[in-house]
Amino acid sequence: INAIKWLTYHTIAPSLSGPLNENYTVATQTKFEWTSGNYTKYRIQVSKSEDFKATVIDSLVNFPSIQLSTLNPRTQYFWRVSTIYNEEESSWSDIWNFTTKAYSFSINTGISAVIKIPVNSTNQLFQIGDEIGVFTPQGLCVGSEIWNNKDLEITVWGDNPLTPAIDGIKTGEQFNYRIWQKASGTEQVINCLTYSLGDGKYTPNGTSIISSLKLGLSKAGTITGSTSVCKGQNSVSYSVPTITDATSYIWSIPNGATGSSTTNSIAINYGSSTVSGNITVKGHNDCGDGDISTLPVIINPIPETPIITQIGKILSSNATSGNQWYNQNNPISGATAQDYTITTVGEYTVQVTQKGCVSAPSNMIKDVVTGITSLEFNEKIKVYPNPVSDDLTIEYKGNTDEIKYAIYSSSGQLITTGVLLESSVVHTSSFPSGLYTIKFNTGKTFDFRKVIKHN
């Protein structure tokens, strides 16, 4: 019986002391403590989940405390401890949980100052659980506290001149403030404040009292609007969501563009000299400017005005792609190739579209179909090889009548002429590469063939 009592006494689970259960103001560098019971070995587990299936700390220690500096900010942790005596381990203690603060900093560098924030200075900007952090101009956190809707004091730690690393704020440096908003899980900058004591700069052992403060403006939201536009395109609209507390907006636009606005929307004219660049916007009020939002915009040139040439019933655009043919200013359905064969009397033009930009209409060709018919030898005449690099053969077996032919370049330039009976050979070695049209004419009827020349 005495042995059982002895064993039970020496394996009692400890009681946890700190950090306190359900505390949400714990620093990322914190000390864990529990009752000792005169034991000499303990096991501590720290986990992000209550079931401890995965632990961030699982250590044996010889004292009833341990200092940890590896905790993540804004994270909930669970922890427990057992005692070990003569290789016997007790049951686990109760499980406690806590949440770390948003901001981490070096504690007790040996020199400090105090910043006081009275409740009546906050304009009701803070909610219980929000964390106010103080930072150096370089972004190093040097102190923070949790808002509890009471007058608040923040200890600000100065740089220790005896250590090589910068671990605090230096004399004369400006205090910078941020707030971590617990409800939304977002951070905002406090950049509009006044002091009733102090000038907002660090003095060792000094005291600063804030008399009024406001949150800085949020970053402008996503800019909506076209990201690819054409030179000469006007009144292109852009906007951002309304920025809370902004009294005006500051826009910048690509070089060569024109337009101005002090609201959350703007209309931009893209002149002929406009180059690709960025549209930016930021909010503004008496406290200063918020962060900018950026939208890159590509400025595309207007395609050159196309030129139509005509060979017989075939119209050709000098643009190799992007064509749309029109008859009397009406688009012809499906007529988007470089060439178009006329089927009816009309007034024909073409326009070219490249990267969403449309050219001016081409020259017009009118009533070109009159008097054009197909040759009877349409299926008998042969032109080969096609493509051709040297000699081109034109053949019409059994033919006894002279048929005149002419060869034109894609621009409509006459290259050569000839007369066909049963066979004719054209030497094309000197022709530049490209598309050519052969026009056959008996004096009564005529027809056409396309030939591709390769070098």
TAWO-V732477 format. One line per field, one symbol per residue. phi: phi as a letter, one per 40 degrees, with the letter a starting at -180 (. if undefined). A space follows every 10 residues. Layout:
phi->???
//
This chain:
phi->.ccccccccc bcccbcbacc cgcbbcccba bcbaccggcb abbbbbacbc cfcbbcbabc bbbcaacbbb cccfbcbbaa abbbafgbbc cccccbbabc ccbbaccfch aaabbbbcdc ccffccbdhc bbbbbcdcgc cbiaaccbgb dbbbcbcccc ccbcccbacc dgcccbbbbc ccccgbbbcb bbabbcagbg bcbdgcbbbc baabcccccd cccbicbbbb dgcbfccbab cdcdgccabb bbbcdgcbia abbcbabbbb ccccbdabcb aacaacchbc ccbbbcbcbb ccdcccbcbb bgcbbbcccc agcbcbbfgb ccdgcbccbb ccbacabbba bbbbfgbbcc cccbbbfccd gcbccccdcc cbbacacbbb cbbbbacgcb bcbcbbbbcc cgcccababb bcaabbcbdc cccicbbbbb acgbbaabbb bbbbc
//
